[in-house]
Amino acid sequence: MSGIFLTGTDTDAGKTIATLLLTHAFLQQGVDVYPYKPVQSGAEEREGKLIAPDAEIYQLLPELKDQELSTYLYKMASSPHLAAEQEGAVIPIEKLIANIKEKAVDQEMLLVEGAGGLYVPLNRQGYCIIDLIEELKFPVVIVARASLGTINHTMLTVEALKNRGRHVTGIILSSTVPEDEVIEQDNRQMIEQLTGVPIIGTIPFIQNISSYLADEASRSAITENWRIKQLQEVEVRGYETTI
């Protein structure tokens, strides 16, 4: 049993695509892996049922078709605490943590995708994604944009996690917009140098990337040089499965 928490430096940094690709890469290594988006705001109602758009991306993998990959869904595309309030609800933190732990017990590897960045609040009392990470004690993979400005955002995210005593096991850089390759290459170099955290993978800019990644060969082309073995060797220290 092992788990990794994927957080972003910001909203739309590329976490969902990174989670999909990590899941694909682990499956290629024969790992029993399960991606999970516990909280989804911006859910879509179809035929009277709420659908999690991020979890639908995971289901591009045939192994995950028709599986429930998200639990707490809210319609408003906003911070989760506000989206829940708009529906007269409150995200149940203790149940949320229990759900994640239960899934981690059942899987060889659980990939938990957060909502936005570290300080996205889950309730009005100020319980944020970083507090959830601290309680779960999972190692963290940071997903960051590859473009201009990412050095600062990534440094701040790494420092915040280290200040909470969390182990950052790797960074994935996602090209969410077209960018000069010289800038992206220098960003990769400087982030590794300044943080001491390895870049375990990169995602190139691709128009309509969700459609592109529906093809297994396309997913493999992106992840073939990712440093997956480094993540497979991560052990969750201090994590207790007391539920």
Backbone as CSV, one residue per row, in Angstrom:
resi,resn,N_x,N_y,N_z,CA_x,CA_y,CA_z,C_x,C_y,C_z
1,MET,0.850,-1.187,0.000,0.000,0.000,0.000,0.881,1.230,0.000
2,SER,0.590,2.148,-0.910,1.346,3.379,-0.988,0.476,4.440,-1.616
3,GLY,0.776,5.695,-1.330,0.006,6.783,-1.908,0.886,7.960,-2.246
4,ILE,0.478,8.707,-3.257,1.144,9.943,-3.652,0.074,11.006,-3.827
5,PHE,0.337,12.184,-3.314,-0.591,13.304,-3.463,-0.054,14.232,-4.547
6,LEU,-0.886,14.513,-5.558,-0.501,15.449,-6.607,-1.160,16.791,-6.346
7,THR,-0.324,17.806,-6.168,-0.829,19.157,-5.974,-0.286,20.044,-7.068
8,GLY,-0.942,21.169,-7.299,-0.493,22.097,-8.322,0.061,23.370,-7.727
9,THR,0.790,24.108,-8.536,1.240,25.432,-8.115,0.107,26.442,-8.256
10,ASP,-0.961,26.030,-8.965,-2.077,26.944,-9.221,-3.199,26.135,-9.871
11,THR,-4.342,26.779,-10.038,-5.419,26.171,-10.809,-4.990,26.028,-12.267
12,ASP,-5.391,24.924,-12.880,-5.088,24.659,-14.298,-3.591,24.564,-14.577
13,ALA,-2.843,24.061,-13.628,-1.414,23.832,-13.856,-1.166,22.542,-14.631
14,GLY,-2.195,21.704,-14.739,-2.030,20.457,-15.485,-2.103,19.209,-14.627
15,LYS,-2.671,19.320,-13.415,-2.694,18.183,-12.479,-3.430,16.964,-13.030
16,THR,-4.579,17.211,-13.663,-5.394,16.076,-14.111,-4.697,15.298,-15.220
17,ILE,-4.111,16.001,-16.183,-3.366,15.326,-17.247,-2.157,14.608,-16.653
18,ALA,-1.478,15.251,-15.703,-0.329,14.607,-15.059,-0.759,13.347,-14.307
19,THR,-1.911,13.402,-13.641,-2.413,12.227,-12.919,-2.736,11.100,-13.891
20,LEU,-3.380,11.443,-15.000,-3.657,10.442,-16.033,-2.368,9.788,-16.522
21,LEU,-1.371,10.609,-16.846,-0.131,10.079,-17.400,0.654,9.260,-16.377
22,LEU,0.648,9.698,-15.121,1.303,8.899,-14.076,0.608,7.552,-13.915
23,THR,-0.711,7.570,-13.947,-1.466,6.323,-13.858,-1.090,5.394,-15.002
24,HIS,-1.045,5.934,-16.200,-0.646,5.143,-17.373,0.748,4.562,-17.187
25,ALA,1.681,5.397,-16.728,3.063,4.937,-16.572,3.169,3.822,-15.531
26,PHE,2.447,3.960,-14.420,2.457,2.902,-13.406,1.836,1.620,-13.946
27,LEU,0.743,1.746,-14.671,0.120,0.558,-15.262,1.085,-0.150,-16.213
28,GLN,1.868,0.617,-16.963,2.852,0.034,-17.865,3.934,-0.730,-17.112
29,GLN,4.145,-0.342,-15.846,5.117,-1.027,-14.993,4.496,-2.198,-14.225
30,GLY,3.213,-2.449,-14.468,2.535,-3.551,-13.796,2.084,-3.230,-12.382
31,VAL,1.987,-1.933,-12.054,1.577,-1.513,-10.714,0.051,-1.406,-10.654
32,ASP,-0.534,-1.912,-9.582,-1.971,-1.774,-9.340,-2.217,-0.358,-8.831
33,VAL,-2.597,0.540,-9.725,-2.678,1.960,-9.405,-4.105,2.443,-9.591
34,TYR,-4.503,3.432,-8.768,-5.863,3.958,-8.798,-5.794,5.465,-8.633
35,PRO,-6.236,6.255,-9.634,-6.275,7.711,-9.486,-7.581,8.129,-8.811
36,TYR,-7.502,9.149,-7.987,-8.683,9.548,-7.212,-8.700,11.059,-7.048
37,LYS,-9.813,11.669,-7.434,-10.037,13.105,-7.248,-11.127,13.238,-6.197
38,PRO,-10.772,13.345,-4.916,-11.792,13.286,-3.866,-12.802,14.424,-3.913
39,VAL,-12.351,15.634,-4.281,-13.251,16.794,-4.305,-13.182,17.451,-5.676
40,GLN,-14.326,17.617,-6.319,-14.401,18.252,-7.631,-15.439,19.355,-7.619
41,SER,-14.990,20.603,-7.778,-15.927,21.683,-8.067,-15.968,21.857,-9.582
42,GLY,-17.025,22.510,-10.067,-17.193,22.597,-11.510,-17.710,21.300,-12.107
43,ALA,-18.424,20.518,-11.285,-19.015,19.275,-11.789,-20.148,19.587,-12.758
44,GLU,-20.418,18.658,-13.655,-21.441,18.852,-14.687,-22.607,17.902,-14.450
45,GLU,-23.822,18.442,-14.591,-25.008,17.600,-14.413,-25.442,17.031,-15.759
46,ARG,-25.558,15.718,-15.817,-26.001,15.042,-17.031,-27.018,13.965,-16.664
47,GLU,-28.181,14.075,-17.252,-29.256,13.110,-17.013,-29.533,12.948,-15.514
48,GLY,-29.496,14.099,-14.805,-29.805,14.096,-13.387,-28.692,13.617,-12.479
49,LYS,-27.497,13.414,-13.038,-26.377,12.923,-12.233,-25.189,13.853,-12.394
50,LEU,-24.485,14.143,-11.265,-23.292,14.977,-11.329,-22.100,14.151,-11.816
51,ILE,-21.357,14.735,-12.759,-20.199,14.076,-13.349,-18.961,14.906,-13.047
52,ALA,-17.867,14.256,-12.660,-16.600,14.938,-12.390,-15.778,14.989,-13.673
53,PRO,-15.579,16.163,-14.267,-14.821,16.253,-15.518,-13.398,15.709,-15.400
54,ASP,-12.736,15.953,-14.264,-11.368,15.464,-14.105,-11.325,13.943,-14.083
55,ALA,-12.269,13.331,-13.360,-12.310,11.870,-13.314,-12.614,11.283,-14.686
56,GLU,-13.352,12.006,-15.505,-13.610,11.547,-16.876,-12.322,11.474,-17.682
57,ILE,-11.404,12.394,-17.413,-10.106,12.336,-18.088,-9.384,11.038,-17.722
58,TYR,-9.435,10.659,-16.437,-8.793,9.396,-16.039,-9.359,8.226,-16.837
59,GLN,-10.640,8.310,-17.158,-11.310,7.195,-17.810,-10.965,7.073,-19.291
60,LEU,-10.039,7.906,-19.775,-9.438,7.647,-21.072,-8.662,6.333,-21.033
61,LEU,-8.285,5.918,-19.836,-7.632,4.614,-19.657,-8.708,3.540,-19.603
62,PRO,-8.645,2.557,-20.492,-9.702,1.533,-20.521,-9.837,0.770,-19.211
63,GLU,-8.757,0.681,-18.437,-8.799,-0.031,-17.159,-9.715,0.651,-16.146
64,LEU,-10.023,1.926,-16.389,-10.784,2.715,-15.408,-12.199,3.040,-15.859
65,LYS,-12.628,2.479,-16.969,-13.967,2.750,-17.470,-15.024,2.405,-16.424
66,ASP,-15.969,3.336,-16.252,-17.144,3.132,-15.395,-16.816,3.019,-13.908
67,GLN,-15.599,3.383,-13.497,-15.265,3.367,-12.071,-15.577,4.727,-11.441
68,GLU,-15.912,4.697,-10.153,-16.172,5.927,-9.403,-14.835,6.476,-8.906
69,LEU,-14.379,7.556,-9.506,-13.046,8.073,-9.231,-13.068,9.414,-8.510
70,SER,-14.259,9.835,-8.084,-14.417,11.079,-7.335,-15.614,10.916,-6.409
71,THR,-15.616,11.650,-5.278,-16.668,11.443,-4.278,-17.500,12.693,-4.026
72,TYR,-16.865,13.818,-3.725,-17.587,15.030,-3.341,-17.613,15.989,-4.534
73,LEU,-18.798,16.101,-5.162,-18.950,16.862,-6.394,-19.867,18.065,-6.173
74,TYR,-19.445,19.213,-6.695,-20.221,20.443,-6.564,-20.202,21.183,-7.901
75,LYS,-21.319,21.832,-8.226,-21.488,22.407,-9.556,-20.656,23.673,-9.797
76,MET,-20.588,24.541,-8.802,-19.959,25.836,-9.024,-18.458,25.670,-9.282
77,ALA,-17.958,26.293,-10.342,-16.530,26.223,-10.657,-15.792,27.278,-9.838
78,SER,-15.516,26.932,-8.597,-14.912,27.872,-7.650,-14.093,27.080,-6.645
79,SER,-13.567,27.786,-5.651,-12.933,27.089,-4.540,-13.926,26.094,-3.943
80,PRO,-13.485,24.889,-3.574,-14.422,23.865,-3.098,-15.301,24.304,-1.926
81,HIS,-14.755,25.092,-1.012,-15.559,25.490,0.153,-16.766,26.316,-0.278
82,LEU,-16.560,27.209,-1.262,-17.646,28.050,-1.749,-18.635,27.242,-2.590
83,ALA,-18.113,26.342,-3.410,-18.979,25.502,-4.236,-19.904,24.660,-3.360
84,ALA,-19.360,24.128,-2.265,-20.192,23.340,-1.345,-21.241,24.230,-0.677
85,GLU,-20.845,25.417,-0.238,-21.783,26.333,0.424,-22.956,26.703,-0.485
86,GLN,-22.684,26.857,-1.765,-23.743,27.223,-2.703,-24.830,26.160,-2.788
87,GLU,-24.505,24.948,-2.363,-25.472,23.847,-2.367,-25.928,23.493,-0.951
88,GLY,-25.638,24.402,-0.006,-26.042,24.165,1.379,-25.298,23.034,2.036
89,ALA,-24.085,22.789,1.567,-23.303,21.653,2.073,-21.996,22.134,2.698
90,VAL,-21.374,21.235,3.433,-20.036,21.436,3.982,-19.236,20.180,3.680
91,ILE,-18.037,20.344,3.170,-17.204,19.170,2.882,-16.837,18.498,4.197
92,PRO,-17.192,17.225,4.379,-16.915,16.529,5.647,-15.457,16.059,5.709
93,ILE,-14.627,16.836,6.363,-13.181,16.586,6.340,-12.824,15.195,6.863
94,GLU,-13.406,14.801,8.000,-13.047,13.493,8.574,-13.439,12.355,7.640
95,LYS,-14.629,12.450,7.029,-15.051,11.421,6.080,-14.173,11.435,4.836
96,LEU,-13.775,12.619,4.409,-12.891,12.753,3.260,-11.581,12.009,3.497
97,ILE,-10.990,12.236,4.656,-9.729,11.569,4.993,-9.926,10.063,5.082
98,ALA,-11.027,9.634,5.701,-11.314,8.202,5.814,-11.476,7.559,4.439
99,ASN,-12.150,8.257,3.522,-12.322,7.725,2.166,-10.983,7.495,1.487
100,ILE,-10.102,8.477,1.603,-8.788,8.370,0.969,-7.999,7.215,1.573
101,LYS,-8.028,7.103,2.893,-7.279,6.027,3.548,-7.823,4.652,3.165
102,GLU,-9.134,4.546,3.083,-9.729,3.265,2.691,-9.277,2.858,1.294
103,LYS,-9.251,3.810,0.379,-8.819,3.506,-0.986,-7.332,3.161,-1.025
104,ALA,-6.541,3.826,-0.185,-5.109,3.540,-0.149,-4.836,2.118,0.354
105,VAL,-5.648,1.650,1.285,-5.477,0.291,1.810,-5.716,-0.740,0.711
106,ASP,-6.658,-0.436,-0.185,-7.075,-1.399,-1.203,-6.186,-1.416,-2.435
107,GLN,-5.264,-0.462,-2.566,-4.474,-0.340,-3.791,-2.983,-0.434,-3.498
108,GLU,-2.253,-0.929,-4.485,-0.794,-0.911,-4.384,-0.283,0.525,-4.447
109,MET,-0.932,1.346,-5.279,-0.563,2.752,-5.382,-1.815,3.587,-5.605
110,LEU,-2.043,4.552,-4.740,-3.151,5.488,-4.880,-2.593,6.856,-5.248
111,LEU,-3.120,7.442,-6.326,-2.735,8.789,-6.732,-3.886,9.731,-6.412
112,VAL,-3.679,10.636,-5.474,-4.724,11.561,-5.042,-4.464,12.921,-5.670
113,GLU,-5.412,13.391,-6.478,-5.290,14.714,-7.085,-6.008,15.750,-6.243
114,GLY,-5.281,16.778,-5.843,-5.878,17.845,-5.056,-6.689,18.798,-5.912
115,ALA,-7.161,19.862,-5.284,-7.926,20.907,-5.971,-7.088,22.175,-5.976
116,GLY,-6.704,22.644,-7.162,-5.906,23.861,-7.236,-4.557,23.711,-6.550
117,GLY,-4.152,24.777,-5.830,-2.877,24.768,-5.139,-3.010,24.431,-3.662
118,LEU,-1.939,24.633,-2.918,-1.871,24.197,-1.519,-2.846,24.927,-0.606
119,TYR,-3.079,26.194,-0.866,-3.895,26.977,0.069,-5.316,27.211,-0.446
120,VAL,-5.801,26.250,-1.206,-7.220,26.243,-1.570,-7.999,25.730,-0.362
121,PRO,-8.950,26.535,0.173,-9.685,26.107,1.362,-10.765,25.079,1.031
122,LEU,-10.919,24.115,1.947,-11.970,23.109,1.823,-13.167,23.436,2.714
123,ASN,-12.970,24.349,3.666,-14.120,24.804,4.469,-13.898,26.237,4.917
124,ARG,-14.916,26.821,5.510,-14.890,28.225,5.909,-13.954,28.457,7.095
125,GLN,-13.612,27.395,7.807,-12.704,27.514,8.947,-11.239,27.594,8.523
126,GLY,-10.978,27.473,7.221,-9.622,27.652,6.725,-8.821,26.375,6.608
127,TYR,-9.502,25.223,6.631,-8.799,23.953,6.405,-8.512,23.851,4.913
128,CYS,-7.214,23.781,4.564,-6.798,23.869,3.165,-6.211,22.547,2.674
129,ILE,-5.944,22.504,1.376,-5.348,21.306,0.776,-4.045,20.935,1.482
130,ILE,-3.250,21.907,1.860,-1.986,21.596,2.530,-2.218,20.922,3.883
131,ASP,-3.326,21.250,4.552,-3.658,20.591,5.814,-4.041,19.129,5.566
132,LEU,-4.746,18.891,4.484,-5.095,17.515,4.110,-3.839,16.704,3.817
133,ILE,-2.903,17.287,3.067,-1.642,16.608,2.767,-0.895,16.275,4.050
134,GLU,-0.880,17.227,4.981,-0.163,17.014,6.243,-0.779,15.875,7.044
135,GLU,-2.104,15.779,7.051,-2.760,14.702,7.795,-2.556,13.342,7.136
136,LEU,-2.592,13.299,5.825,-2.433,12.022,5.128,-1.009,11.497,5.202
137,LYS,-0.049,12.418,5.271,1.370,12.060,5.322,1.851,11.357,4.056
138,PHE,1.165,11.582,2.952,1.636,11.057,1.673,2.784,11.920,1.153
139,PRO,3.756,11.315,0.472,4.722,12.130,-0.272,3.987,12.876,-1.387
140,VAL,4.610,13.928,-1.886,3.926,14.836,-2.805,4.664,14.938,-4.134
141,VAL,3.895,14.947,-5.213,4.392,15.340,-6.527,3.734,16.674,-6.872
142,ILE,4.547,17.641,-7.229,4.054,18.967,-7.604,3.923,19.046,-9.120
143,VAL,2.782,19.513,-9.578,2.584,19.767,-11.005,2.617,21.275,-11.214
144,ALA,3.525,21.714,-12.080,3.726,23.151,-12.301,3.723,23.463,-13.792
145,ARG,3.344,24.675,-14.116,3.476,25.107,-15.505,4.955,25.158,-15.885
146,ALA,5.227,24.902,-17.145,6.615,24.946,-17.618,7.028,26.344,-18.052
147,SER,6.063,27.260,-18.160,6.291,28.555,-18.794,6.841,29.608,-17.833
148,LEU,7.013,30.799,-18.356,7.553,31.924,-17.607,6.775,32.164,-16.316
149,GLY,7.483,32.341,-15.195,6.866,32.564,-13.894,6.835,31.334,-13.015
150,THR,7.152,30.177,-13.591,7.002,28.933,-12.831,8.061,28.751,-11.755
151,ILE,9.223,29.356,-11.926,10.283,29.173,-10.919,9.803,29.683,-9.568
152,ASN,9.264,30.880,-9.538,8.779,31.463,-8.292,7.655,30.631,-7.687
153,HIS,6.647,30.291,-8.484,5.501,29.536,-7.971,5.919,28.164,-7.451
154,THR,6.828,27.519,-8.157,7.262,26.183,-7.740,8.103,26.253,-6.474
155,MET,8.992,27.239,-6.392,9.795,27.420,-5.186,8.909,27.627,-3.963
156,LEU,7.892,28.484,-4.085,7.005,28.759,-2.958,6.240,27.505,-2.534
157,THR,5.820,26.703,-3.499,5.093,25.476,-3.186,5.990,24.477,-2.474
158,VAL,7.206,24.310,-2.960,8.156,23.393,-2.311,8.449,23.850,-0.890
159,GLU,8.708,25.145,-0.710,9.036,25.659,0.628,7.874,25.460,1.595
160,ALA,6.640,25.712,1.132,5.480,25.533,2.009,5.346,24.088,2.462
161,LEU,5.568,23.149,1.564,5.468,21.725,1.926,6.594,21.315,2.868
162,LYS,7.793,21.790,2.612,8.914,21.461,3.496,8.692,22.029,4.895
163,ASN,8.080,23.208,4.967,7.788,23.807,6.268,6.777,22.986,7.063
164,ARG,5.971,22.196,6.367,5.016,21.295,7.030,5.609,19.900,7.230
165,GLY,6.864,19.736,6.879,7.511,18.439,7.080,7.146,17.390,6.053
166,ARG,6.632,17.806,4.888,6.232,16.853,3.866,7.356,16.631,2.862
167,HIS,7.457,15.395,2.403,8.488,15.025,1.444,7.981,15.262,0.023
168,VAL,8.673,16.114,-0.725,8.340,16.351,-2.131,9.222,15.419,-2.957
169,THR,8.590,14.430,-3.567,9.364,13.387,-4.240,9.671,13.706,-5.688
170,GLY,8.957,14.671,-6.266,9.249,15.023,-7.650,8.352,16.139,-8.146
171,ILE,8.716,16.671,-9.303,7.973,17.749,-9.950,7.703,17.344,-11.398
172,ILE,6.492,17.603,-11.861,6.136,17.432,-13.267,5.861,18.815,-13.848
173,LEU,6.524,19.133,-14.942,6.317,20.420,-15.605,5.427,20.224,-16.821
174,SER,4.357,21.006,-16.874,3.367,20.877,-17.929,3.340,22.139,-18.789
175,SER,3.502,21.967,-20.086,3.458,23.097,-21.013,2.001,23.371,-21.366
176,THR,1.358,24.206,-20.576,-0.064,24.499,-20.788,-0.290,25.541,-21.875
177,VAL,0.779,26.265,-22.230,0.716,27.245,-23.324,1.990,27.097,-24.146
178,PRO,1.976,27.529,-25.420,3.215,27.502,-26.206,4.258,28.419,-25.568
179,GLU,5.483,27.951,-25.479,6.536,28.732,-24.832,7.861,28.485,-25.550
180,ASP,8.754,29.445,-25.463,10.100,29.310,-26.018,10.815,28.154,-25.312
181,GLU,11.389,27.226,-26.077,12.059,26.066,-25.502,13.245,26.476,-24.629
182,VAL,13.893,27.584,-24.973,15.025,28.058,-24.165,14.550,28.405,-22.761
183,ILE,13.391,29.062,-22.657,12.832,29.427,-21.356,12.449,28.178,-20.574
184,GLU,11.760,27.241,-21.230,11.335,26.019,-20.531,12.529,25.203,-20.059
185,GLN,13.547,25.086,-20.885,14.726,24.317,-20.493,15.433,24.967,-19.301
186,ASP,15.538,26.296,-19.331,16.171,26.989,-18.204,15.313,26.861,-16.946
187,ASN,13.985,26.916,-17.089,13.107,26.720,-15.935,13.346,25.356,-15.286
188,ARG,13.437,24.314,-16.118,13.695,22.970,-15.580,15.010,22.941,-14.805
189,GLN,16.034,23.511,-15.394,17.353,23.507,-14.762,17.346,24.265,-13.440
190,MET,16.753,25.460,-13.447,16.786,26.290,-12.246,15.906,25.714,-11.140
191,ILE,14.780,25.130,-11.490,13.910,24.547,-10.463,14.624,23.396,-9.756
192,GLU,15.264,22.514,-10.522,16.004,21.419,-9.883,17.144,21.954,-9.030
193,GLN,17.846,22.957,-9.522,18.986,23.519,-8.790,18.544,24.192,-7.501
194,LEU,17.472,24.986,-7.561,17.051,25.772,-6.406,16.287,24.954,-5.367
195,THR,15.528,23.961,-5.809,14.710,23.186,-4.872,15.378,21.912,-4.395
196,GLY,16.283,21.369,-5.215,16.860,20.065,-4.892,15.891,18.932,-5.143
197,VAL,14.781,19.225,-5.816,13.756,18.223,-6.118,13.849,17.880,-7.605
198,PRO,13.872,16.596,-7.957,14.024,16.236,-9.366,12.772,16.499,-10.198
199,ILE,12.980,16.896,-11.440,11.897,16.928,-12.422,11.730,15.491,-12.908
200,ILE,10.614,14.861,-12.571,10.443,13.447,-12.931,9.776,13.272,-14.284
201,GLY,9.210,14.357,-14.833,8.572,14.249,-16.131,8.142,15.601,-16.653
202,THR,7.955,15.682,-17.954,7.448,16.893,-18.590,6.310,16.520,-19.533
203,ILE,5.405,17.467,-19.732,4.270,17.283,-20.633,4.348,18.380,-21.682
204,PRO,4.485,18.027,-22.953,4.596,19.053,-24.003,3.263,19.732,-24.262
205,PHE,3.326,20.908,-24.876,2.092,21.578,-25.263,1.499,20.863,-26.474
206,ILE,0.245,20.453,-26.338,-0.466,19.765,-27.420,-1.884,20.324,-27.468
207,GLN,-2.302,20.790,-28.638,-3.684,21.236,-28.789,-4.622,20.039,-28.608
208,ASN,-5.725,20.270,-27.904,-6.701,19.194,-27.664,-6.025,17.958,-27.065
209,ILE,-5.281,18.183,-25.997,-4.461,17.110,-25.434,-5.302,15.938,-24.927
210,SER,-6.516,16.194,-24.459,-7.347,15.087,-23.966,-7.631,14.088,-25.084
211,SER,-7.947,14.594,-26.275,-8.199,13.705,-27.404,-6.927,12.960,-27.796
212,TYR,-5.802,13.657,-27.756,-4.510,13.042,-28.088,-4.189,11.890,-27.143
213,LEU,-4.490,12.070,-25.871,-4.115,11.067,-24.874,-5.079,9.893,-24.815
214,ALA,-6.127,9.909,-25.620,-6.998,8.739,-25.699,-6.280,7.556,-26.335
215,ASP,-5.178,7.826,-27.008,-4.394,6.783,-27.674,-3.255,6.312,-26.767
216,GLU,-3.172,5.009,-26.564,-2.156,4.451,-25.657,-0.738,4.776,-26.111
217,ALA,-0.483,4.686,-27.402,0.859,4.967,-27.902,1.245,6.423,-27.657
218,SER,0.288,7.319,-27.747,0.563,8.733,-27.491,0.919,8.959,-26.027
219,ARG,0.190,8.283,-25.127,0.524,8.405,-23.699,1.938,7.882,-23.431
220,SER,2.252,6.763,-24.026,3.573,6.153,-23.811,4.689,7.032,-24.371
221,ALA,4.418,7.718,-25.483,5.435,8.588,-26.080,5.829,9.714,-25.127
222,ILE,4.864,10.188,-24.334,5.153,11.265,-23.376,5.872,10.734,-22.142
223,THR,5.468,9.567,-21.667,5.971,9.081,-20.367,7.171,8.151,-20.466
224,GLU,7.635,7.836,-21.669,8.676,6.813,-21.793,9.966,7.180,-21.061
225,ASN,10.234,8.466,-20.910,11.468,8.883,-20.211,11.206,9.438,-18.818
226,TRP,9.979,9.277,-18.328,9.686,9.743,-16.975,10.398,8.865,-15.947
227,ARG,10.746,9.459,-14.827,11.512,8.747,-13.786,10.547,8.074,-12.806
228,ILE,9.836,7.084,-13.319,8.784,6.426,-12.551,9.346,5.559,-11.437
229,LYS,10.480,4.928,-11.688,11.039,4.029,-10.672,11.343,4.767,-9.380
230,GLN,11.689,6.050,-9.504,11.940,6.845,-8.302,10.687,6.940,-7.441
231,LEU,9.526,7.064,-8.080,8.276,7.131,-7.333,7.889,5.774,-6.779
232,GLN,8.179,4.697,-7.501,7.838,3.358,-7.031,8.586,3.001,-5.756
233,GLU,9.737,3.618,-5.546,10.552,3.312,-4.377,10.174,4.145,-3.165
234,VAL,9.241,5.100,-3.355,8.831,5.969,-2.248,8.036,5.164,-1.226
235,GLU,8.368,5.292,0.019,7.595,4.677,1.091,6.872,5.770,1.865
236,VAL,5.668,5.490,2.277,4.898,6.446,3.052,5.291,6.300,4.516
237,ARG,6.080,7.220,5.018,6.538,7.145,6.406,5.545,7.821,7.334
238,GLY,5.256,7.165,8.438,4.364,7.735,9.423,2.907,7.629,9.076
239,TYR,2.573,6.960,7.968,1.168,6.843,7.556,0.538,5.637,8.236
240,GLU,-0.576,5.878,8.918,-1.255,4.807,9.610,-2.623,4.575,8.957
241,THR,-2.978,3.327,8.786,-4.250,2.994,8.145,-5.334,2.731,9.186
242,THR,-5.289,3.465,10.278,-6.329,3.356,11.280,-7.558,4.127,10.820
243,ILE,-8.656,3.434,10.589,-9.839,4.068,10.039,-11.006,3.924,11.027
